[in-house]
Amino acid sequence: MEKYRIAAVVILAFLVMIYAVHRKFRRANPWSRTPYERQDYFLSAAEKCFYDVLMELVGEDITICPKPAVREVLRVRADVKKDRQKYFNWISQKHVDFVLCDRDSMEILCAVELDDSTHNRRDRHQRDAFMDKAFQKAGLPLFHVPCRKVYGARELRELCEFLYGKDKRRVKDFLYEQQDTDKAENEWKEMPPLCPKCGVPMVLRTAARGEYRGQQFYGCPNFPRCREIKPL
């Protein structure tokens, strides 16, 4: 009986040791788990709508870079020695919606922020103020364009005049074209709504059971983490 007891203790100790080694390996190797999945869209519906407008605006000489990290656009000045890492950290986790570059040289010309309703939050006010100051100090124009279903002179005039310079006729022609909103309105209506919680395009689903069985609705693609729904 004593031998069985000793054997059981040895086996239990061995299992505990294996478990401890396994936990240590998991902590030491963060790549042992990769719980990722592909995003459905690189741009939200609102960003894609504005991207199409930018494509018409900039022409063939300018490249549009969507959502680059601010650290790829700004850098800490070489003469800054004290708190250098702190200043870098302030921009390392931020991004800007669009950056416009010269197509031939990839020289950065300006940046554009598409201001949706999230920019009304207090924390976004602080972020926007910091971004405006940082870009101003760097001598790089940062334009804020309010998010709209369609874009006209009120939203785009400042950006147009920066890009086209003294070519007032080109500015006027482009802004006049934007007044024809029928096509843009129809395209917007065909886009799926954005999830109010996650800010991503919702997907069309069909209720499989319950009172609304067989009826279609929009649901968040992040289900079950997000259970936001909207009627079709």
C-alpha positions as CSV (number, residue, x, y, z in Angstrom):
1,M,0.0,0.0,0.0
2,E,2.9,2.3,0.8
3,K,4.4,1.7,-2.6
4,Y,1.2,2.7,-4.4
5,R,1.0,5.9,-2.3
6,I,4.6,6.8,-3.2
7,A,3.9,6.1,-6.8
8,A,0.8,8.3,-6.8
9,V,2.8,11.1,-5.2
10,V,5.6,10.7,-7.8
11,I,3.1,10.8,-10.7
12,L,1.3,13.8,-9.2
13,A,4.6,15.7,-8.8
14,F,5.5,14.8,-12.3
15,L,2.2,16.2,-13.7
16,V,2.6,19.3,-11.6
17,M,6.1,19.8,-13.0
18,I,4.8,19.3,-16.6
19,Y,2.0,21.9,-16.0
20,A,4.5,24.4,-14.5
21,V,6.9,24.0,-17.5
22,H,4.0,24.4,-19.9
23,R,2.8,27.6,-18.2
24,K,6.3,29.0,-18.2
25,F,6.7,28.2,-21.9
26,R,3.4,29.9,-22.7
27,R,4.5,33.0,-20.8
28,A,8.0,33.0,-22.4
29,N,6.6,32.5,-25.9
30,P,3.8,34.9,-26.6
31,W,3.6,33.7,-30.2
32,S,2.3,30.3,-29.0
33,R,-1.2,31.7,-29.5
34,T,-2.3,33.9,-32.3
35,P,-6.0,34.7,-31.9
36,Y,-6.4,36.9,-35.0
37,E,-8.7,37.1,-37.9
38,R,-8.8,39.2,-41.1
39,Q,-10.6,42.5,-41.0
40,D,-13.4,42.5,-43.6
41,Y,-12.7,46.0,-44.9
42,F,-9.6,48.2,-44.7
43,L,-11.7,51.4,-44.8
44,S,-15.1,52.0,-43.2
45,A,-18.0,52.9,-45.4
46,A,-17.5,56.6,-44.6
47,E,-13.8,56.5,-45.2
48,K,-14.3,54.7,-48.5
49,C,-16.8,57.3,-49.6
50,F,-14.4,60.1,-48.8
51,Y,-11.5,58.2,-50.4
52,D,-13.4,58.1,-53.7
53,V,-13.9,61.9,-53.4
54,L,-10.1,62.3,-52.8
55,M,-9.3,60.2,-55.8
56,E,-11.3,62.6,-58.0
57,L,-9.7,65.6,-56.3
58,V,-6.0,64.8,-56.4
59,G,-5.6,63.5,-60.0
60,E,-2.7,61.4,-61.2
61,D,0.2,63.4,-59.7
62,I,-0.7,62.6,-56.0
63,T,-0.8,59.3,-54.1
64,I,-3.3,58.8,-51.3
65,C,-2.0,56.8,-48.3
66,P,-4.9,55.7,-46.1
67,K,-4.4,55.5,-42.3
68,P,-0.7,55.6,-41.9
69,A,0.8,55.7,-38.4
70,V,1.8,59.3,-37.3
71,R,5.3,58.0,-36.6
72,E,5.7,57.4,-40.3
73,V,4.7,61.0,-41.0
74,L,6.3,62.9,-38.1
75,R,9.5,62.3,-36.2
76,V,11.2,63.7,-33.1
77,R,13.7,66.4,-34.1
78,A,17.4,65.3,-34.0
79,D,18.4,68.1,-31.6
80,V,15.9,66.8,-28.9
81,K,17.8,64.8,-26.4
82,K,15.8,65.1,-23.2
83,D,12.6,63.0,-23.0
84,R,13.1,61.9,-26.6
85,Q,11.4,58.5,-26.0
86,K,8.4,60.3,-24.3
87,Y,7.8,62.5,-27.4
88,F,8.1,59.5,-29.6
89,N,5.6,57.6,-27.5
90,W,3.1,60.4,-27.9
91,I,2.9,59.7,-31.7
92,S,3.7,56.0,-31.9
93,Q,0.2,54.7,-31.3
94,K,-1.7,57.3,-33.3
95,H,-2.6,57.4,-36.9
96,V,-4.0,59.9,-39.4
97,D,-6.8,59.1,-41.8
98,F,-5.1,60.1,-45.1
99,V,-1.7,61.4,-46.2
100,L,-1.2,62.9,-49.6
101,C,2.2,62.4,-51.3
102,D,3.8,63.5,-54.5
103,R,3.5,60.4,-56.7
104,D,7.0,60.6,-58.2
105,S,9.1,61.4,-55.1
106,M,6.6,60.3,-52.3
107,E,7.3,63.7,-50.6
108,I,4.6,64.2,-48.0
109,L,2.4,67.1,-49.0
110,C,-0.3,67.2,-46.3
111,A,-2.5,65.1,-44.1
112,V,-6.3,64.9,-43.9
113,E,-8.5,63.9,-40.9
114,L,-12.1,62.8,-41.6
115,D,-14.0,64.1,-38.5
116,D,-16.9,61.9,-37.7
117,S,-19.1,62.0,-34.6
118,T,-16.4,60.4,-32.4
119,H,-14.4,63.7,-32.6
120,N,-17.1,65.3,-30.4
121,R,-15.9,63.3,-27.4
122,R,-13.8,65.1,-24.8
123,D,-10.8,62.7,-25.2
124,R,-10.9,63.2,-29.0
125,H,-10.8,67.0,-28.4
126,Q,-7.6,66.6,-26.5
127,R,-6.2,64.2,-29.2
128,D,-7.1,66.6,-32.0
129,A,-5.6,69.6,-30.3
130,F,-2.3,67.6,-29.8
131,M,-2.3,66.5,-33.5
132,D,-3.0,70.1,-34.7
133,K,-0.1,71.4,-32.7
134,A,2.3,68.6,-33.6
135,F,1.6,69.0,-37.4
136,Q,1.8,72.8,-37.1
137,K,5.2,72.6,-35.4
138,A,6.4,70.2,-38.0
139,G,5.3,72.6,-40.8
140,L,3.0,70.0,-42.4
141,P,-0.6,71.0,-43.2
142,L,-3.3,69.0,-41.5
143,F,-6.8,69.5,-42.9
144,H,-10.0,68.5,-41.0
145,V,-12.9,67.5,-43.2
146,P,-16.3,66.9,-41.5
147,C,-17.8,63.5,-42.4
148,R,-20.7,63.9,-44.8
149,K,-22.8,61.8,-47.1
150,V,-21.7,64.0,-49.9
151,Y,-18.9,66.6,-50.1
152,G,-19.2,70.1,-51.5
153,A,-17.5,73.5,-51.4
154,R,-18.0,74.0,-47.7
155,E,-16.0,70.8,-46.8
156,L,-13.4,70.8,-49.5
157,R,-12.6,74.4,-50.5
158,E,-9.6,74.7,-48.1
159,L,-8.0,71.4,-49.3
160,C,-8.7,72.2,-53.0
161,E,-7.0,75.6,-52.7
162,F,-4.0,74.1,-51.0
163,L,-3.6,71.4,-53.8
164,Y,-4.5,73.6,-56.8
165,G,-2.8,76.8,-55.6
166,K,-3.6,79.7,-57.9
167,D,-5.5,77.6,-60.4
168,K,-8.8,79.0,-59.3
169,R,-10.6,77.7,-62.4
170,R,-9.7,74.1,-61.4
171,V,-10.9,74.7,-57.9
172,K,-14.2,76.1,-59.1
173,D,-14.8,73.3,-61.6
174,F,-14.2,70.6,-59.1
175,L,-16.3,72.1,-56.4
176,Y,-19.1,72.7,-59.0
177,E,-19.0,69.0,-60.0
178,Q,-19.5,68.1,-56.3
179,Q,-22.8,69.8,-56.3
180,D,-24.3,67.0,-58.5
181,T,-25.1,64.8,-55.5
182,D,-27.6,62.3,-56.9
183,K,-25.0,59.7,-57.7
184,A,-23.3,60.1,-54.4
185,E,-26.5,59.9,-52.4
186,N,-27.5,56.7,-54.2
187,E,-24.1,55.1,-53.5
188,W,-24.3,56.1,-49.9
189,K,-27.7,54.5,-49.5
190,E,-26.4,51.2,-50.9
191,M,-23.6,51.1,-48.3
192,P,-24.2,49.0,-45.2
193,P,-24.6,51.0,-42.0
194,L,-21.8,51.3,-39.5
195,C,-21.9,49.6,-36.2
196,P,-22.5,52.3,-33.7
197,K,-20.3,50.5,-31.2
198,C,-17.4,49.2,-33.3
199,G,-17.5,51.7,-36.2
200,V,-17.2,48.9,-38.9
201,P,-19.6,48.1,-41.8
202,M,-22.4,45.8,-40.6
203,V,-23.3,42.6,-42.5
204,L,-26.7,41.4,-43.7
205,R,-28.1,38.5,-41.8
206,T,-31.3,36.5,-41.6
207,A,-33.0,35.6,-38.4
208,A,-33.1,31.8,-38.0
209,R,-35.6,31.5,-35.2
210,G,-38.0,33.4,-33.0
211,E,-40.7,36.0,-33.8
212,Y,-38.7,37.5,-36.7
213,R,-37.6,34.2,-38.3
214,G,-36.8,34.7,-42.0
215,Q,-36.5,38.5,-41.8
216,Q,-33.2,40.2,-42.7
217,F,-31.4,42.7,-40.6
218,Y,-27.9,44.2,-40.2
219,G,-25.6,42.8,-37.5
220,C,-22.1,43.6,-36.3
221,P,-19.4,41.4,-37.9
222,N,-17.8,41.2,-34.4
223,F,-20.7,39.1,-33.0
224,P,-20.8,37.6,-30.4
225,R,-18.4,40.2,-28.8
226,C,-20.7,42.9,-30.2
227,R,-24.5,42.3,-30.4
228,E,-25.5,45.6,-32.1
229,I,-28.2,45.2,-34.8
230,K,-30.1,47.5,-37.2
231,P,-33.2,46.9,-39.2
232,L,-32.8,46.4,-43.0
